[in-house]
């Protein structure tokens, strides 16, 4: 059922951790930093971020990481 709203790809802490290759603890520290993007939403299961925001942050702050798979 199309709604006319653009689809936003979301990432949870687990996906961010996988993307960056960081430990669980380091990822938790990272996502609470002031320079990390604000969560797109906070759900009962935890926060989620717009993948576009996370990828932009990676490009600006971790430019030596490879492109995500499928890009």
PyMOL Python script that loads the backbone (N, CA, C, O; Angstrom):
from pymol import cmd

cmd.read_pdbstr("""\
ATOM      1  N   UNK A   1       0.838  -1.167   0.000  1.00  0.00           N
ATOM      2  CA  UNK A   1       0.000   0.000   0.000  1.00  0.00           C
ATOM      3  C   UNK A   1       0.892   1.241   0.000  1.00  0.00           C
ATOM      4  O   UNK A   1       1.388   1.630   1.057  1.00  0.00           O
ATOM      5  N   UNK A   2       1.108   1.871  -1.151  1.00  0.00           N
ATOM      6  CA  UNK A   2       1.950   3.069  -1.238  1.00  0.00           C
ATOM      7  C   UNK A   2       1.329   4.219  -0.454  1.00  0.00           C
ATOM      8  O   UNK A   2       0.120   4.441  -0.507  1.00  0.00           O
ATOM      9  N   UNK A   3       2.155   4.930   0.260  1.00  0.00           N
ATOM     10  CA  UNK A   3       1.653   6.030   1.086  1.00  0.00           C
ATOM     11  C   UNK A   3       2.062   7.397   0.556  1.00  0.00           C
ATOM     12  O   UNK A   3       1.587   8.417   1.056  1.00  0.00           O
ATOM     13  N   UNK A   4       2.925   7.437  -0.435  1.00  0.00           N
ATOM     14  CA  UNK A   4       3.396   8.709  -0.945  1.00  0.00           C
ATOM     15  C   UNK A   4       4.570   9.276  -0.172  1.00  0.00           C
ATOM     16  O   UNK A   4       5.211  10.227  -0.620  1.00  0.00           O
ATOM     17  N   UNK A   5       4.857   8.698   0.992  1.00  0.00           N
ATOM     18  CA  UNK A   5       6.004   9.155   1.777  1.00  0.00           C
ATOM     19  C   UNK A   5       7.256   8.441   1.302  1.00  0.00           C
ATOM     20  O   UNK A   5       7.206   7.258   0.965  1.00  0.00           O
ATOM     21  N   UNK A   6       8.383   9.148   1.272  1.00  0.00           N
ATOM     22  CA  UNK A   6       9.626   8.467   0.877  1.00  0.00           C
ATOM     23  C   UNK A   6      10.014   7.441   1.935  1.00  0.00           C
ATOM     24  O   UNK A   6       9.811   7.657   3.130  1.00  0.00           O
ATOM     25  N   UNK A   7      10.574   6.324   1.482  1.00  0.00           N
ATOM     26  CA  UNK A   7      11.039   5.300   2.409  1.00  0.00           C
ATOM     27  C   UNK A   7      12.385   5.722   2.976  1.00  0.00           C
ATOM     28  O   UNK A   7      13.264   6.185   2.248  1.00  0.00           O
ATOM     29  N   UNK A   8      12.530   5.558   4.263  1.00  0.00           N
ATOM     30  CA  UNK A   8      13.778   5.880   4.948  1.00  0.00           C
ATOM     31  C   UNK A   8      14.397   4.568   5.397  1.00  0.00           C
ATOM     32  O   UNK A   8      13.767   3.793   6.117  1.00  0.00           O
ATOM     33  N   UNK A   9      15.625   4.317   4.975  1.00  0.00           N
ATOM     34  CA  UNK A   9      16.326   3.132   5.451  1.00  0.00           C
ATOM     35  C   UNK A   9      16.856   3.442   6.839  1.00  0.00           C
ATOM     36  O   UNK A   9      17.458   4.490   7.075  1.00  0.00           O
ATOM     37  N   UNK A  10      16.623   2.510   7.753  1.00  0.00           N
ATOM     38  CA  UNK A  10      17.011   2.708   9.145  1.00  0.00           C
ATOM     39  C   UNK A  10      18.101   1.731   9.548  1.00  0.00           C
ATOM     40  O   UNK A  10      18.225   0.643   8.986  1.00  0.00           O
ATOM     41  N   UNK A  11      18.884   2.140  10.529  1.00  0.00           N
ATOM     42  CA  UNK A  11      19.936   1.297  11.098  1.00  0.00           C
ATOM     43  C   UNK A  11      19.819   1.345  12.611  1.00  0.00           C
ATOM     44  O   UNK A  11      19.661   2.414  13.200  1.00  0.00           O
ATOM     45  N   UNK A  12      19.896   0.183  13.230  1.00  0.00           N
ATOM     46  CA  UNK A  12      19.989   0.114  14.680  1.00  0.00           C
ATOM     47  C   UNK A  12      21.452   0.050  15.079  1.00  0.00           C
ATOM     48  O   UNK A  12      22.340   0.075  14.227  1.00  0.00           O
ATOM     49  N   UNK A  13      21.694  -0.032  16.369  1.00  0.00           N
ATOM     50  CA  UNK A  13      23.071  -0.100  16.860  1.00  0.00           C
ATOM     51  C   UNK A  13      23.805  -1.309  16.290  1.00  0.00           C
ATOM     52  O   UNK A  13      24.997  -1.223  15.997  1.00  0.00           O
ATOM     53  N   UNK A  14      23.109  -2.432  16.131  1.00  0.00           N
ATOM     54  CA  UNK A  14      23.744  -3.637  15.596  1.00  0.00           C
ATOM     55  C   UNK A  14      24.236  -3.400  14.170  1.00  0.00           C
ATOM     56  O   UNK A  14      25.359  -3.775  13.836  1.00  0.00           O
ATOM     57  N   UNK A  15      23.406  -2.780  13.323  1.00  0.00           N
ATOM     58  CA  UNK A  15      23.808  -2.501  11.942  1.00  0.00           C
ATOM     59  C   UNK A  15      24.960  -1.503  11.889  1.00  0.00           C
ATOM     60  O   UNK A  15      25.865  -1.640  11.066  1.00  0.00           O
ATOM     61  N   UNK A  16      24.930  -0.516  12.751  1.00  0.00           N
ATOM     62  CA  UNK A  16      26.033   0.451  12.808  1.00  0.00           C
ATOM     63  C   UNK A  16      27.315  -0.264  13.219  1.00  0.00           C
ATOM     64  O   UNK A  16      28.379  -0.032  12.647  1.00  0.00           O
ATOM     65  N   UNK A  17      27.201  -1.117  14.198  1.00  0.00           N
ATOM     66  CA  UNK A  17      28.359  -1.901  14.654  1.00  0.00           C
ATOM     67  C   UNK A  17      28.922  -2.744  13.521  1.00  0.00           C
ATOM     68  O   UNK A  17      30.136  -2.778  13.323  1.00  0.00           O
ATOM     69  N   UNK A  18      28.064  -3.420  12.780  1.00  0.00           N
ATOM     70  CA  UNK A  18      28.513  -4.245  11.661  1.00  0.00           C
ATOM     71  C   UNK A  18      29.161  -3.389  10.573  1.00  0.00           C
ATOM     72  O   UNK A  18      30.182  -3.768  10.000  1.00  0.00           O
ATOM     73  N   UNK A  19      28.566  -2.250  10.299  1.00  0.00           N
ATOM     74  CA  UNK A  19      29.077  -1.362   9.248  1.00  0.00           C
ATOM     75  C   UNK A  19      30.475  -0.853   9.587  1.00  0.00           C
ATOM     76  O   UNK A  19      31.338  -0.763   8.714  1.00  0.00           O
ATOM     77  N   UNK A  20      30.692  -0.520  10.860  1.00  0.00           N
ATOM     78  CA  UNK A  20      31.967   0.056  11.275  1.00  0.00           C
ATOM     79  C   UNK A  20      32.994  -0.985  11.690  1.00  0.00           C
ATOM     80  O   UNK A  20      34.194  -0.711  11.686  1.00  0.00           O
ATOM     81  N   UNK A  21      32.531  -2.177  12.048  1.00  0.00           N
ATOM     82  CA  UNK A  21      33.449  -3.212  12.515  1.00  0.00           C
ATOM     83  C   UNK A  21      33.916  -2.974  13.941  1.00  0.00           C
ATOM     84  O   UNK A  21      34.991  -3.433  14.326  1.00  0.00           O
ATOM     85  N   UNK A  22      33.127  -2.268  14.720  1.00  0.00           N
ATOM     86  CA  UNK A  22      33.477  -1.949  16.099  1.00  0.00           C
ATOM     87  C   UNK A  22      32.871  -2.960  17.062  1.00  0.00           C
ATOM     88  O   UNK A  22      31.953  -3.700  16.709  1.00  0.00           O
ATOM     89  N   UNK A  23      33.395  -2.980  18.276  1.00  0.00           N
ATOM     90  CA  UNK A  23      32.818  -3.811  19.332  1.00  0.00           C
ATOM     91  C   UNK A  23      31.490  -3.197  19.781  1.00  0.00           C
ATOM     92  O   UNK A  23      31.183  -2.042  19.484  1.00  0.00           O
ATOM     93  N   UNK A  24      30.723  -3.999  20.500  1.00  0.00           N
ATOM     94  CA  UNK A  24      29.447  -3.523  21.033  1.00  0.00           C
ATOM     95  C   UNK A  24      29.657  -2.326  21.963  1.00  0.00           C
ATOM     96  O   UNK A  24      28.923  -1.340  21.893  1.00  0.00           O
ATOM     97  N   UNK A  25      30.655  -2.421  22.825  1.00  0.00           N
ATOM     98  CA  UNK A  25      30.918  -1.350  23.783  1.00  0.00           C
ATOM     99  C   UNK A  25      31.345  -0.059  23.086  1.00  0.00           C
ATOM    100  O   UNK A  25      30.882   1.027  23.437  1.00  0.00           O
ATOM    101  N   UNK A  26      32.230  -0.186  22.098  1.00  0.00           N
ATOM    102  CA  UNK A  26      32.705   1.004  21.383  1.00  0.00           C
ATOM    103  C   UNK A  26      31.563   1.646  20.600  1.00  0.00           C
ATOM    104  O   UNK A  26      31.462   2.871  20.539  1.00  0.00           O
ATOM    105  N   UNK A  27      30.708   0.826  20.005  1.00  0.00           N
ATOM    106  CA  UNK A  27      29.560   1.355  19.263  1.00  0.00           C
ATOM    107  C   UNK A  27      28.636   2.120  20.202  1.00  0.00           C
ATOM    108  O   UNK A  27      28.141   3.187  19.838  1.00  0.00           O
ATOM    109  N   UNK A  28      28.394   1.601  21.394  1.00  0.00           N
ATOM    110  CA  UNK A  28      27.540   2.302  22.362  1.00  0.00           C
ATOM    111  C   UNK A  28      28.136   3.660  22.732  1.00  0.00           C
ATOM    112  O   UNK A  28      27.407   4.642  22.871  1.00  0.00           O
ATOM    113  N   UNK A  29      29.444   3.715  22.889  1.00  0.00           N
ATOM    114  CA  UNK A  29      30.094   5.005  23.171  1.00  0.00           C
ATOM    115  C   UNK A  29      29.938   5.960  21.991  1.00  0.00           C
ATOM    116  O   UNK A  29      29.658   7.145  22.169  1.00  0.00           O
ATOM    117  N   UNK A  30      30.123   5.431  20.797  1.00  0.00           N
ATOM    118  CA  UNK A  30      30.050   6.253  19.591  1.00  0.00           C
ATOM    119  C   UNK A  30      28.674   6.883  19.416  1.00  0.00           C
ATOM    120  O   UNK A  30      28.573   8.082  19.158  1.00  0.00           O
ATOM    121  N   UNK A  31      27.614   6.091  19.552  1.00  0.00           N
ATOM    122  CA  UNK A  31      26.273   6.606  19.260  1.00  0.00           C
ATOM    123  C   UNK A  31      25.777   7.611  20.295  1.00  0.00           C
ATOM    124  O   UNK A  31      24.738   8.240  20.097  1.00  0.00           O
ATOM    125  N   UNK A  32      26.509   7.767  21.397  1.00  0.00           N
ATOM    126  CA  UNK A  32      26.134   8.785  22.384  1.00  0.00           C
ATOM    127  C   UNK A  32      26.982  10.051  22.265  1.00  0.00           C
ATOM    128  O   UNK A  32      26.783  11.009  23.012  1.00  0.00           O
ATOM    129  N   UNK A  33      27.925  10.052  21.329  1.00  0.00           N
ATOM    130  CA  UNK A  33      28.759  11.244  21.139  1.00  0.00           C
ATOM    131  C   UNK A  33      27.937  12.380  20.544  1.00  0.00           C
ATOM    132  O   UNK A  33      26.974  12.155  19.811  1.00  0.00           O
ATOM    133  N   UNK A  34      28.331  13.584  20.869  1.00  0.00           N
ATOM    134  CA  UNK A  34      27.620  14.769  20.363  1.00  0.00           C
ATOM    135  C   UNK A  34      27.706  14.912  18.852  1.00  0.00           C
ATOM    136  O   UNK A  34      26.787  15.436  18.222  1.00  0.00           O
ATOM    137  N   UNK A  35      28.809  14.449  18.268  1.00  0.00           N
ATOM    138  CA  UNK A  35      28.970  14.632  16.825  1.00  0.00           C
ATOM    139  C   UNK A  35      28.312  13.516  16.010  1.00  0.00           C
ATOM    140  O   UNK A  35      28.292  13.587  14.781  1.00  0.00           O
ATOM    141  N   UNK A  36      27.773  12.488  16.670  1.00  0.00           N
ATOM    142  CA  UNK A  36      27.086  11.421  15.945  1.00  0.00           C
ATOM    143  C   UNK A  36      25.652  11.875  15.679  1.00  0.00           C
ATOM    144  O   UNK A  36      25.075  12.593  16.496  1.00  0.00           O
ATOM    145  N   UNK A  37      25.069  11.470  14.551  1.00  0.00           N
ATOM    146  CA  UNK A  37      23.704  11.922  14.232  1.00  0.00           C
ATOM    147  C   UNK A  37      22.693  11.576  15.327  1.00  0.00           C
ATOM    148  O   UNK A  37      22.828  10.576  16.032  1.00  0.00           O
ATOM    149  N   UNK A  38      21.694  12.421  15.444  1.00  0.00           N
ATOM    150  CA  UNK A  38      20.587  12.155  16.364  1.00  0.00           C
ATOM    151  C   UNK A  38      19.794  10.959  15.840  1.00  0.00           C
ATOM    152  O   UNK A  38      19.682  10.777  14.628  1.00  0.00           O
ATOM    153  N   UNK A  39      19.248  10.150  16.731  1.00  0.00           N
ATOM    154  CA  UNK A  39      18.412   9.038  16.268  1.00  0.00           C
ATOM    155  C   UNK A  39      17.215   9.555  15.469  1.00  0.00           C
ATOM    156  O   UNK A  39      16.674  10.622  15.758  1.00  0.00           O
ATOM    157  N   UNK A  40      16.817   8.794  14.477  1.00  0.00           N
ATOM    158  CA  UNK A  40      15.625   9.100  13.685  1.00  0.00           C
ATOM    159  C   UNK A  40      14.384   8.878  14.549  1.00  0.00           C
ATOM    160  O   UNK A  40      13.411   9.629  14.471  1.00  0.00           O
ATOM    161  N   UNK A  41      14.440   7.831  15.372  1.00  0.00           N
ATOM    162  CA  UNK A  41      13.343   7.508  16.285  1.00  0.00           C
ATOM    163  C   UNK A  41      13.896   6.664  17.422  1.00  0.00           C
ATOM    164  O   UNK A  41      14.923   5.999  17.283  1.00  0.00           O
ATOM    165  N   UNK A  42      13.201   6.705  18.541  1.00  0.00           N
ATOM    166  CA  UNK A  42      13.536   5.830  19.657  1.00  0.00           C
ATOM    167  C   UNK A  42      12.335   4.930  19.900  1.00  0.00           C
ATOM    168  O   UNK A  42      11.238   5.391  20.215  1.00  0.00           O
ATOM    169  N   UNK A  43      12.573   3.649  19.746  1.00  0.00           N
ATOM    170  CA  UNK A  43      11.529   2.646  19.889  1.00  0.00           C
ATOM    171  C   UNK A  43      11.740   1.889  21.191  1.00  0.00           C
ATOM    172  O   UNK A  43      12.746   2.080  21.874  1.00  0.00           O
ATOM    173  N   UNK A  44      10.811   1.051  21.523  1.00  0.00           N
ATOM    174  CA  UNK A  44      10.952   0.250  22.737  1.00  0.00           C
ATOM    175  C   UNK A  44      12.221  -0.600  22.685  1.00  0.00           C
ATOM    176  O   UNK A  44      12.875  -0.808  23.707  1.00  0.00           O
ATOM    177  N   UNK A  45      12.566  -1.087  21.501  1.00  0.00           N
ATOM    178  CA  UNK A  45      13.756  -1.927  21.336  1.00  0.00           C
ATOM    179  C   UNK A  45      15.051  -1.128  21.280  1.00  0.00           C
ATOM    180  O   UNK A  45      16.135  -1.710  21.330  1.00  0.00           O
ATOM    181  N   UNK A  46      14.961   0.170  21.179  1.00  0.00           N
ATOM    182  CA  UNK A  46      16.146   1.012  21.127  1.00  0.00           C
ATOM    183  C   UNK A  46      16.037   2.075  20.054  1.00  0.00           C
ATOM    184  O   UNK A  46      15.005   2.205  19.396  1.00  0.00           O
ATOM    185  N   UNK A  47      17.090   2.822  19.884  1.00  0.00           N
ATOM    186  CA  UNK A  47      17.108   3.897  18.892  1.00  0.00           C
ATOM    187  C   UNK A  47      17.429   3.358  17.510  1.00  0.00           C
ATOM    188  O   UNK A  47      18.089   2.330  17.358  1.00  0.00           O
ATOM    189  N   UNK A  48      16.944   4.081  16.506  1.00  0.00           N
ATOM    190  CA  UNK A  48      17.275   3.790  15.114  1.00  0.00           C
ATOM    191  C   UNK A  48      17.688   5.097  14.456  1.00  0.00           C
ATOM    192  O   UNK A  48      17.198   6.172  14.802  1.00  0.00           O
ATOM    193  N   UNK A  49      18.600   4.982  13.500  1.00  0.00           N
ATOM    194  CA  UNK A  49      19.133   6.139  12.796  1.00  0.00           C
ATOM    195  C   UNK A  49      18.825   6.014  11.319  1.00  0.00           C
ATOM    196  O   UNK A  49      18.720   4.907  10.790  1.00  0.00           O
ATOM    197  N   UNK A  50      18.679   7.145  10.655  1.00  0.00           N
ATOM    198  CA  UNK A  50      18.547   7.141   9.203  1.00  0.00           C
ATOM    199  C   UNK A  50      19.893   6.712   8.625  1.00  0.00           C
ATOM    200  O   UNK A  50      20.926   7.309   8.927  1.00  0.00           O
ATOM    201  N   UNK A  51      19.871   5.678   7.799  1.00  0.00           N
ATOM    202  CA  UNK A  51      21.111   5.154   7.222  1.00  0.00           C
ATOM    203  C   UNK A  51      21.866   6.252   6.474  1.00  0.00           C
ATOM    204  O   UNK A  51      23.096   6.292   6.505  1.00  0.00           O
ATOM    205  N   UNK A  52      21.143   7.128   5.813  1.00  0.00           N
ATOM    206  CA  UNK A  52      21.779   8.227   5.077  1.00  0.00           C
ATOM    207  C   UNK A  52      22.592   9.119   6.020  1.00  0.00           C
ATOM    208  O   UNK A  52      23.694   9.543   5.673  1.00  0.00           O
ATOM    209  N   UNK A  53      22.058   9.404   7.200  1.00  0.00           N
ATOM    210  CA  UNK A  53      22.777  10.230   8.184  1.00  0.00           C
ATOM    211  C   UNK A  53      24.030   9.525   8.684  1.00  0.00           C
ATOM    212  O   UNK A  53      25.086  10.141   8.828  1.00  0.00           O
ATOM    213  N   UNK A  54      23.903   8.218   8.949  1.00  0.00           N
ATOM    214  CA  UNK A  54      25.048   7.443   9.435  1.00  0.00           C
ATOM    215  C   UNK A  54      26.128   7.379   8.363  1.00  0.00           C
ATOM    216  O   UNK A  54      27.309   7.560   8.662  1.00  0.00           O
ATOM    217  N   UNK A  55      25.734   7.124   7.118  1.00  0.00           N
ATOM    218  CA  UNK A  55      26.716   7.044   6.032  1.00  0.00           C
ATOM    219  C   UNK A  55      27.411   8.384   5.813  1.00  0.00           C
ATOM    220  O   UNK A  55      28.604   8.421   5.515  1.00  0.00           O
ATOM    221  N   UNK A  56      26.680   9.474   5.958  1.00  0.00           N
ATOM    222  CA  UNK A  56      27.304  10.799   5.831  1.00  0.00           C
ATOM    223  C   UNK A  56      28.311  11.015   6.958  1.00  0.00           C
ATOM    224  O   UNK A  56      29.404  11.530   6.725  1.00  0.00           O
ATOM    225  N   UNK A  57      27.946  10.623   8.177  1.00  0.00           N
ATOM    226  CA  UNK A  57      28.862  10.749   9.309  1.00  0.00           C
ATOM    227  C   UNK A  57      30.120   9.918   9.062  1.00  0.00           C
ATOM    228  O   UNK A  57      31.232  10.378   9.322  1.00  0.00           O
ATOM    229  N   UNK A  58      29.945   8.699   8.561  1.00  0.00           N
ATOM    230  CA  UNK A  58      31.094   7.837   8.261  1.00  0.00           C
ATOM    231  C   UNK A  58      31.988   8.497   7.217  1.00  0.00           C
ATOM    232  O   UNK A  58      33.208   8.518   7.372  1.00  0.00           O
ATOM    233  N   UNK A  59      31.393   9.035   6.155  1.00  0.00           N
ATOM    234  CA  UNK A  59      32.172   9.678   5.089  1.00  0.00           C
ATOM    235  C   UNK A  59      32.992  10.848   5.629  1.00  0.00           C
ATOM    236  O   UNK A  59      34.116  11.081   5.187  1.00  0.00           O
ATOM    237  N   UNK A  60      32.429  11.574   6.577  1.00  0.00           N
ATOM    238  CA  UNK A  60      33.114  12.742   7.130  1.00  0.00           C
ATOM    239  C   UNK A  60      34.118  12.390   8.228  1.00  0.00           C
ATOM    240  O   UNK A  60      35.117  13.088   8.402  1.00  0.00           O
ATOM    241  N   UNK A  61      33.857  11.317   8.963  1.00  0.00           N
ATOM    242  CA  UNK A  61      34.658  11.007  10.147  1.00  0.00           C
ATOM    243  C   UNK A  61      35.492   9.743  10.049  1.00  0.00           C
ATOM    244  O   UNK A  61      36.462   9.586  10.791  1.00  0.00           O
ATOM    245  N   UNK A  62      35.137   8.855   9.163  1.00  0.00           N
ATOM    246  CA  UNK A  62      35.872   7.594   8.969  1.00  0.00           C
ATOM    247  C   UNK A  62      36.027   7.340   7.469  1.00  0.00           C
ATOM    248  O   UNK A  62      35.568   6.313   6.970  1.00  0.00           O
ATOM    249  N   UNK A  63      36.670   8.262   6.744  1.00  0.00           N
ATOM    250  CA  UNK A  63      36.703   8.182   5.277  1.00  0.00           C
ATOM    251  C   UNK A  63      37.423   6.959   4.720  1.00  0.00           C
ATOM    252  O   UNK A  63      37.251   6.647   3.542  1.00  0.00           O
ATOM    253  N   UNK A  64      38.214   6.261   5.511  1.00  0.00           N
ATOM    254  CA  UNK A  64      38.954   5.110   4.993  1.00  0.00           C
ATOM    255  C   UNK A  64      38.161   3.811   5.017  1.00  0.00           C
ATOM    256  O   UNK A  64      38.659   2.779   4.568  1.00  0.00           O
ATOM    257  N   UNK A  65      36.935   3.843   5.535  1.00  0.00           N
ATOM    258  CA  UNK A  65      36.107   2.636   5.521  1.00  0.00           C
ATOM    259  C   UNK A  65      35.637   2.360   4.098  1.00  0.00           C
ATOM    260  O   UNK A  65      35.403   3.284   3.318  1.00  0.00           O
ATOM    261  N   UNK A  66      35.503   1.093   3.775  1.00  0.00           N
ATOM    262  CA  UNK A  66      34.981   0.712   2.467  1.00  0.00           C
ATOM    263  C   UNK A  66      33.521   1.116   2.359  1.00  0.00           C
ATOM    264  O   UNK A  66      32.850   1.372   3.360  1.00  0.00           O
ATOM    265  N   UNK A  67      33.042   1.168   1.111  1.00  0.00           N
ATOM    266  CA  UNK A  67      31.625   1.402   0.863  1.00  0.00           C
ATOM    267  C   UNK A  67      30.832   0.227   1.408  1.00  0.00           C
ATOM    268  O   UNK A  67      31.334  -0.897   1.425  1.00  0.00           O
ATOM    269  N   UNK A  68      29.586   0.464   1.861  1.00  0.00           N
ATOM    270  CA  UNK A  68      28.777  -0.660   2.328  1.00  0.00           C
ATOM    271  C   UNK A  68      28.489  -1.626   1.193  1.00  0.00           C
ATOM    272  O   UNK A  68      28.472  -1.237   0.025  1.00  0.00           O
ATOM    273  N   UNK A  69      28.260  -2.888   1.540  1.00  0.00           N
ATOM    274  CA  UNK A  69      27.962  -3.888   0.523  1.00  0.00           C
ATOM    275  C   UNK A  69      26.717  -3.480  -0.239  1.00  0.00           C
ATOM    276  O   UNK A  69      25.770  -2.946   0.338  1.00  0.00           O
ATOM    277  N   UNK A  70      26.724  -3.734  -1.545  1.00  0.00           N
ATOM    278  CA  UNK A  70      25.576  -3.420  -2.371  1.00  0.00           C
ATOM    279  C   UNK A  70      25.574  -2.009  -2.910  1.00  0.00           C
ATOM    280  O   UNK A  70      24.633  -1.630  -3.607  1.00  0.00           O
ATOM    281  N   UNK A  71      26.575  -1.224  -2.621  1.00  0.00           N
ATOM    282  CA  UNK A  71      26.629   0.158  -3.112  1.00  0.00           C
ATOM    283  C   UNK A  71      27.562   0.237  -4.290  1.00  0.00           C
ATOM    284  O   UNK A  71      27.752   1.313  -4.856  1.00  0.00           O
TER     285      UNK A  71
END
""", "prot")
cmd.dss("prot")
cmd.show_as("cartoon", "prot")
cmd.util.cbc("prot")
cmd.orient("prot")
